[in-house]
């Protein structure tokens, strides 16, 4: 049986759809500058491979990414492993995800969060930026600094985004796990990275059931001696917060830093922004470190060009914060979409 017989084409976009897509607009934008012409997507793809430096610079420019100091060049050292991207650049990850949080876009919805245990939560870009600034100020007051690790045992909701933005704004490194993980599985991950701050829910709801985990997470805190501060989220409003000397509630933390704007601390292009983990099926999970500029520009390409995501869209990926798709989903904020 031929491949055509095995895999019939069930839908093909018409030319108007192709032209209006963000990939189509990117292609036209390049041709206006004298690149191409590109007969089709395959020609554009081939150009992206042969003209590597130019392609990635044009992705950066077209997607409207921002930096404090421009790169001296796109690609420095080309050797693998050890390739050097955007040498000389200074930038901030959170500044790019919140780049549309001012001006005309400020009052647009940034987050719509549904969960089984709390009312629907709707937040604008301006509110998201304000809360990220407040939480960052609180973390700084507790001694959290650039290069520290901020860990989250959180659900895929509003607080996870605020925690990540606050951490990356100050140049700290975000790492998250899902609250349905066992304590041993979380310790296998966070025990390796020695977090200075922990943001943690008091439990979660799933399938009509409530799972209170205060005792479990108090045990987790006790097993992480590097912690300076813990922020407890009332994911279960009728349950007590996590207990302990280091613990502040979410509302108290935001109130303590209220009115402070995110610092958007500039970092090097390869400064770590996320620590993710392998599955742990062959021994302890292995840490996977993602650098700031590379992750940012690749997510911009995937979401805006391949995903066609933009300011008029709503973007959902059904995931937990223990999976890399949460990190990918979070980057949709840079497109101006509502997550």
N, C-alpha and C positions, 0 to 999 in steps of 0.2 A: 504494500500500500504506500502511495506517495505521501510526502509530508503535507501536500495540499489537501489530500483526501482526509488525512488524520486531523488536520487543524484548519477547518474552514474559517475565513474571516467573517465575523458576525457583525462588525460595524466598522466603518471607515469615516473619519471626519471629512466634511466637505471643505473646499478651499477657503471659504469665508471663515469657518471655525479655525482652521489652521492659521490664517492671517491674523485673526483677533486674539489668538492665544498669546500668552507671555513669551513662549518660545518663538512664535512667529514675529512678535514685536522686537524681540532681541535680535533675531536674524535680520530684520529690516533695518534696525538701528546700526548694526555692524556694517551693512552694505552702504548706508548713508555716509559712513566714515571711510569708504574705499576698500573694505575687506570683501572677499568673495568675488563675484556673486555666488550664492549657494543655491544650487538647483533644488535641493531637498534637505531633509534632516541629516541624511547620511553624509552629504557633503560638508555640512556644518560640523558634524561629529568628527570627520577626518581632519578638518582644519583645527579643531580643538586639541587634537593629538599632536599634529605636526608643529603647531604654533603655540606651544604650551604656555610660555610666559605671557604672550599677548592675550590668549584666551582667558586666563585667570584674572588678569588685570581688568579685562573688559567685564567679566562677571562681577568683580568687586564694584566697578563704576556703575554698571547698569542697575545693580541691585541696591545701590545707594548706601553701601556700608560706610561707616565712619571710623576715623582713627585720630589720635592726638598728633602723631608724627607719621608722615607717609614712609613707606618702605623705600630703601635705596634701589631695590630691584625686586622682582617677583620671586625668582628662584636663585638662591646663592649656590651652595654646594648641592650638586645633583646626585651624589653617591647614595646608594641604598645599602644598608640602613644609614641614616644620618642626613638625609636631604634637608636643606635649610630653606624654609619658605618665608618670604617677606622680611628679609634681614633689615634691621634698623627701624622697623615699625613699632609704634607704641599705640596701644588701643585698649578698649575695655569691652568685654563681652556684653554685660548688662546694658551699657550705653547703646549698643546696637539693637538689642531686643526692645528697648524702650525709646528708640529714636523717633517714634511717632507719637509719643506721650505728651507732647506740647503742641500748641497751635490748634489748627482746625480739627485734628484727630483726637484731642484730649478727652472729649466727652463721649467718644464712641465706646461701645462695649469691648472690653479686652478679654474678659473671662465670664463664662456662664457655667456654674458648677452645680451639678445635681448629686445628691447622695441620699442614702436610705435613712439617715439619722438626723438630718438637719434640713431646714428650708432651702429652697433654691437660692443661690447666691449669684448676684450680678455685679460686676465691677467694671468701671471704665478704665481707660489707659491712665488717666490722671490719678485715679484712686490707687491703681496698681503701683504707679511710680511713687506716690506718697507713702504707701505702706512699706515698700521696699526701702525707701530712705529712712523711715522710722525704725525698721528692724535692723538695718545696717548700723544706725547710730547706737542702738541698744547693744549690739554685738561688740562694737568698738569700745563701749563703756566697760565691757567685761574683759577687755584685753585681747579680743580677736583681731588679728592683723593679716596683712598680705602674706600669702603662702600657707596660712593655717587651713586645716580641713574642717569644713562644716558638714556634719552628717545629718541626714533626715530619715526617720522612720515614719513615713507619711503616705497618705492616700493621694490619688491623682485628683487634686483639687486646688483651690485657690492658695492655701498656705504653702504648698510645695513650690509654687511659682514664686511667691514672695520670698521664701527662704533662699531659693536658688539665686534670685536677682540680688538680694541683699548681700549674699556671700560673694558672688562674682563681682559686684560693684566695688567692694573693698579689696578685691584681688585675692580673696580666699578661694578655696577649691571645694566644689560641691560634690557630695556622694550620697546616694539615697538607696533605701531598701523598702520593701513592702511590709506593712504591719502584720500580714498573715505569716511572715517568716518565723521560724523557730528562733529562739534566742541564740542557740549554737550557730545557726546559719548566719545570723546578723553579726555575731562576734567574729566568725571566721572572716568576714569582710572588713568590718570597721576596726577590728583589732589590729589589722595590718597597717592602717593609715593614721592611727592615733589622732582622732578628731579632737579639736579644742572646744567645739560646740555641738550640741545635739538638739535637733528639733524633732519632737516625737508626739504622736497622737496618744490619747488615753485608751484607745480601742478602735473598733470599726464595726460597721454593719454590713452584712452580706446575706442575700437570700432570705430576707425577713428576720434574720437572727442578729443578736447583738453579741459582740465578743469584747468584753472588757479585759484590758491587758496591763493594768497598772502595776501589778506585782511582777509580771514578767519583765516589763521595761525598767522597773526599779532595779531588778537584777542585772539588766543590760548596763545600766548606768554604773552600777558598782563594779562591773568588769571592764570599765574604760577609764583608767586612772588619769588619762590625759585631759579629761573634760574640765573646762573652766565654767561652763554654763549650760543649762538645759532649759529649753522652752517647751512647755506642755500645751498641746492643742486640744480643745474640747470637742473632739470628733464625736464623742458621746456626751451630749450636754447634760444628761441626768447623772452621769458618773463623775466621781472625784478626779481631779488632775493627778498626774504622776507626783509622787511624794519625794522629798529629798532636799538637802541644804542648797543644792545648786539650781533648783527648779524655780523658774518664773513662768507664769501663765502667758499665753499668747497675747491676751488683751493688755496685760501689765507691760509686756515688752514693747508693744506698739505705742502705748501711752507714754512710756519713758522716753522714746525717741521721736515723739510727735512733732511735726513741723520741720524735721531735718530732711534735706534733699540727699539723694544718692551721691556719693563722692565720685563715682565712675573713675576709680584709680587706674591710671594707665599701666599696662604691663607689657612685657615682651611678647612677640607673636607666638612663641612656643611655650609661654607660661601655662601651666596646667589649669584647665577650667573645670573638667569633670574627671572623676575616677569611677569607672565602671568595673564590672567583674565578669570573669568567665563563669560558666554554669556551676562549677564545683562537682561535676560528675566524675572527675578523675583527680581526687584529692581536694585540698582546699581551693576555693576560688582564687584565680589569679587577677591581680589588679591590671586594669587597662586604662592608661592615662591619655586624655585627649587635650591637645594644645588649643589655645584660644583662636588664633587667626585661621588655622586650617579647618577647624570644626565650623567656624562661623561662615566662611566662604563656601564650603561644601554644602552646608545646610541651606544657605541662600540659593545656591544653584538647584538643589533638589526640590525645595519647596516652591520657589517662585517660577523657575523655568520648567522643570519636569512635572511638578505638582500643580502648576498654574494657580497657586494660592495668592490672594491679594486682599486689599482692604474691604472689599464687599463680601468676603466669604466668611463662613463659619467652618472651623476645622476641628474634627474629632478623631482621635485615635484611641481605641479602647485598650488601655494598658494599665499596668501598675507602675509604681515608681521603682520597682526592682528590675525593670526591663529598659533597654536602651531606646525603645520607641517613645518613652516618656521624654527623654532628652531631645529627641527629634521633634516631638510635638511642641515642646516648649519654645523651640526656635521659630515657630509660626508667628509668634508675637512680632518678629521683625518685619513681617509682611503687612502688618496692620489688620490682620484677620482677627475675629473673635475665636478664642480657644474654648 
